[in-house]
Amino acid sequence: MANRKPIKLKKGCKKRLAEILRVSELTVYNAMHWKCDSDVQNLVRQKAKELGFIKQF
C-alpha cells in the first residue's frame, strides 16, 4: 500500500467507534494508521467520517 498519513480521531472516539462497530480497539488503530486495507478497516474509516469522529484542523 501507499504510505499514507494516519487519520487522527477526536479524544475518546477510538473506544466509542470500537463499541459501535463491535470490533477491537486494535482494529480501529490499524484502520486509522492504514496498516492493511481490508473491508472491515474500510468500514471503520467510513463510519468514523460519517459520525464526525475525525479531527478537523
CORQUI-V134515 format. One record per pair of residues at least 24 apart in sequence whose C-alpha atoms are under 10 Angstrom apart, sorted by the first residue. I is the first residue (numbers start at 0). GAP is how many residues later the second one is. D is the distance in Angstrom with one decimal. If there is no record, write none. Layout:
# CORQUI-V134515
I_GAP_D ; I_GAP_D
This chain:
# CORQUI-V134515
0_33_8.3 ; 0_34_8.5 ; 0_35_7.7 ; 0_36_8.0 ; 1_32_8.9 ; 2_30_9.7 ; 2_31_8.1 ; 2_32_9.5 ; 3_28_9.9 ; 3_29_7.9 ; 3_30_6.9 ; 3_31_9.6 ; 4_27_8.9 ; 4_28_7.2 ; 4_29_8.0 ; 5_24_9.4 ; 5_25_8.8 ; 5_26_5.6 ; 5_27_4.4 ; 5_28_6.8 ; 5_29_9.5 ; 6_24_8.6 ; 6_25_5.0 ; 6_26_6.5 ; 6_27_8.4 ; 6_38_8.6 ; 6_41_9.8 ; 6_47_7.1 ; 6_48_8.1 ; 7_24_7.1 ; 7_25_8.8 ; 7_45_8.7 ; 7_46_6.0 ; 7_47_5.8 ; 7_48_8.8 ; 8_39_8.1 ; 8_40_9.6 ; 8_43_9.0 ; 8_44_5.6 ; 8_45_4.5 ; 8_46_5.3 ; 8_47_9.0 ; 9_42_8.8 ; 9_43_5.6 ; 9_44_5.9 ; 9_45_5.4 ; 9_46_8.9 ; 10_42_8.7 ; 10_43_9.6 ; 10_44_8.9 ; 11_41_9.2 ; 12_35_8.6 ; 12_38_9.9 ; 12_39_9.6 ; 12_40_6.1 ; 12_41_8.6 ; 13_34_9.1 ; 13_39_8.5 ; 13_40_10.0 ; 15_37_9.4 ; 16_27_7.8 ; 16_28_9.9 ; 16_30_8.1 ; 16_31_7.1 ; 16_34_9.0 ; 16_36_8.3 ; 17_26_8.5 ; 19_24_9.8 ; 19_27_9.3 ; 20_26_8.5
